[in-house]
Amino acid sequence: MSAHEYDFPKTTKKQFILAALGTLFAPLLVLFLVARLFFGIQSGLVDDPVVEQKPEATAAAKSADSEDDADDEAPAAPAADDEKSE
């Protein structure tokens, strides 16, 4: 006898809805837990406090930057020429 000879009961709408909700439960639970983890980590991070500088310190920092830039523009000694002469 094959299975085609048996008359199987039809699935009701209630059974279908319960099965669909049951299959969606695990993925929705995972999405909820991942979102909760993400927002928990994000809320634990603290922004760096903004420290206001005095105008004198700002001017000193700008002058120090300009001195460093002037040092960077100085021509470097060519090391390749020294190696060729040896």
Contacts in CASP RR format, 6 or more apart in sequence:
PFRMAT RR
TARGET T0000
AUTHOR 0000-0000-0000
METHOD contacts of the structure
MODEL  1
MSAHEYDFPKTTKKQFILAALGTLFAPLLVLFLVARLFFGIQSGLVDDPV
VEQKPEATAAAKSADSEDDADDEAPAAPAADDEKSE
53 61 0 8 1.000
END
